[in-house]
Amino acid sequence: MKQISVINSIEVPEGHDEMAIKVRDIYIDYFKTKPGFVSSTFYRTINSENKFNFVNIVVWDSYESFQAVVNSGFENTEGLNEDNMKVLGKGFPPPIKVSPGQFEIIRND
């Protein structure tokens, strides 16, 4: 099985940093209870001109493990999975905006 990285670029308006961090931590605590979770790394920009102030990278042992956690989240507009958690970047409240994506490693130098 090939590991995948779920990379969420997060746009957080001024004054909402703590909320973004809190929500991210809730989800990582949840993901840690699921089979296939490998790790998460959370980044904050050092450049105030960046559109995305945070990036969260979650590594899963396979795409299948990731799919098992988000399961029905693909199939509804709320992004709710079987545990009633909003997944696929939809767990952050407005005005925080998340651009999620799933990637596989093609080079590791």
N, C-alpha and C positions, 0 to 999 in steps of 0.2 A: 504494500500500500504506500502511496505517495502522500507525504504531508502537504497540507494546504495552509495558506495564511489568509485570514479574513482581515482586510485592511479597511478600517473605517476612518475616513477623513471627516473631522468634526468642526463645524463652524459655530463658534460660541460668541454671541454678542457680549460686549463689556458688561460686567456685573453678574454674569451667569457661570463663571468658572467653577465655583464651588458646587453648583447643581450638576454640572457636567461630570465633575470628578465623582460626586456621590452616586449618580446613576451608573456610571461606568463600573464603579466598585461593586455595586449590587449585582450587576450582570456577570462580572468576573467571578464573584463568589458563587453564583448560580452555575456558571459554566464549569467551575472546578469540581462540581459534584457529578458531572456527566462523563461517561466513558469517552475516551478519545481526546479530551482536552489535554494539550501539551503545555502551553504557556501563553502569557499575555505581556506585552510591553506597551506602556503608555507614554506618549511623547507630548511635550508642550513646545510650541514654537519659541524661538529666540528672536524672531524677526516680526515686528509689529505690522509689517505690510502684508504678511501672508493672509490669504483668504481663510485657510484652515488653521485654527489656533491649536488644535489637538489632533493627534493621530493615535489610534489604538490598533495594535496588531495582535490578533488572536491566532495561535497556531493549533491546528487539529491534526491528529495522526492520519486522517484520511478525509476525503470529501464525504464518504459515507457516514462517518461519525458526525461531521458538521450537519449533514442533512437530517440525521436522527434527532438532533437537538432543535433545529428550526422547523422540521417536518411540515406541519400544516401552515406554518408562517408564510410559505410561498403562495398559498392558495387563498389568502384573504387579505383585504385591504388594510386591516389593522396589524397584520404581521404576527398574530397570536399563534403560539405553538401549543402543543398538547398540555403543557404545564401552565397555560394561560399567561405566559410571559411574552411581551412584545419583543420580537427578534428582527433581524435583518435591518438594524439601525433605527427601528421605529420606537424604541423604548425611551428615547430622549424627548422631553417635553418642548414645545415651542417656547421661545424662538430659536432653540438649538436645532441645527440642521446637520444631518449625517449623510454622507455619501459612502455607502458600503460597497465592497467588492471582494470577490474570492479569487485568489491567485495561487499558482503553483510555482515552486522554485525552478528556474531553468539554468541559473548559474549561481554558484556559491564560491566566491574567491576569497 
